[in-house]
Amino acid sequence: MFDRDNWDEILEALTANTFRTILTAFGVFWGIFILVILLGAGKGLENGVKKGFDGIATNTMFMWSQSTSKPYKGLPPIRRFDFKNADVIALKESFPNLLYVSPRNQLGGFEGANNVVRGTKTAAYTIYGDYPELIKQQPMDIIKGRFVNHQDIVEKRKVAIIGQGVISGLYEKGEEVIGTYIKVNSVNFMVVGVYNSKSRNNGNAESAQKEIFVPFTAFQQAFNYGDTVGWMALTARDETSITQLKPGILEFMKARHSINPLDDRAIGNFDLYEEFSKIQGLFSILNFIAFFVGTLVLLSGVIGISNIMLIVVKERTKEIGIRRALGATPGAIRSQILSEAIFLTIIAGMFGIAAATGVLWVVNKILDSMPSEDMMFANPSVDLSIVFFALIILVGSGLLAGFIPAQTAINVKPVDALRTE
């Protein structure tokens, strides 16, 4: 490897026909370029999609009550039931692997009637009754004031946290919001905080800014909900997935409300972790496809190098014969051919990696200059481990490209080689 004469010979052999060498190397260059670009694009898409989950506790499921569909213990098949406050306490006690159990109630909704009044202005907004833990489960920035706290829950304080959309609908521009009052269904609530939704989907973000959050206990009292719980957000601890806990939770809730264990319609649920895992699996498949396609393109370049090296060996038959006659061992001949193939492959591959990295850098610069709220593509990049893996592929490809020509070279008999014209 450190023999200068050997390297001079390699460079002389490769530059003997420069145009042919460049065309040969282009196959490897293009293969590794495509591989890195595909992996970078896949990572960019993954980063963009994961931005949509930014701030969300993905190890979460949502659960709500529906109508039963099967009779049980003398009860009729079609029966409505509601979750209660006691269910929340029971879940926390029975499932220690649950990090948060947040009961929720909702008032109003999409295209609902005007339910919020301030002075002479009225508008329709969605009102949520929540616990303080919600802010750790749902992406939200408190830009002024505070969110609901546990003292609000204990004292049933009539306080509210409003979004930017509520401010633009009920307040004058530049008007101070904190400490003012809004009337929800004829009940006064004092504004103690302003939030900004982290949602990156324009439609969802706009509607999210028009929501009002009040303490769960104050909601139940003010709007005569008794101890009814509309639905729950349950987040598991990091060491346990909510998907693993879900069957036990559903079975537990069915038993508490005298529901047939085989009734799958009685309790509705949405497993966010399960959906997030599906997305993760999709990106794993995309990465596999990128590797597969890139490797096939790279293999075509390697085959091209192998074919050219066979031609080179044929052209140098007389030279090889002379070297064999002067005492060169088969190992020395094989080493020479393999060194040329590996050198050409690595150089071409490194140029391919450099070019692909440059393209990804340019794309990142373009993305940085654009608004990112609606972008489902962000920071396309390739891990350093992937680059090292690509280098290993290049070395292996060089050995593969040079193996058959090298074997052909050492099989040349010196006498037959010297007769070649």
Buried (B, 14 or more C-beta within 10 A) or exposed (E): EEEEEBEEBBEEBBEEBEEEBEEBBBBBBBBBBBBBBBBBBBBBBBBBBBBBBEBBBBBBBBBBBEEBBBEBEEBEEEBEBBBBBEBBEBBEEEBEBBBBBBBBBBBBEEEEEEBBBBEEEBBBBBBBBBBBBBBBBBBBEEEBBBBBBEEBBEEBBBBBBBBBBBBEBBBEEEEEBEEBEBBBBEBEBEBBBBBBBBBBBEEEBBBBBBBBBBBBBBBBBBBEBEBBBBBBBBBBBEEBBBBEBBEEBBEBBBEBBEBBEEBEEBBEBEBBBBEBBEBEEEBEEBBEEBBEBBBEBBBEBBBBBBBBBBEBBBEBBBBBBBBBEEEBEBEEBBBBBBBBBBBBBBBBBBBBBBBBBEBBEEBBEEBEEEEEEEBEBBBBBBEEEBBEBBBEBBEEBBBBBBBBBBBBBBEBEBEEBEEEE
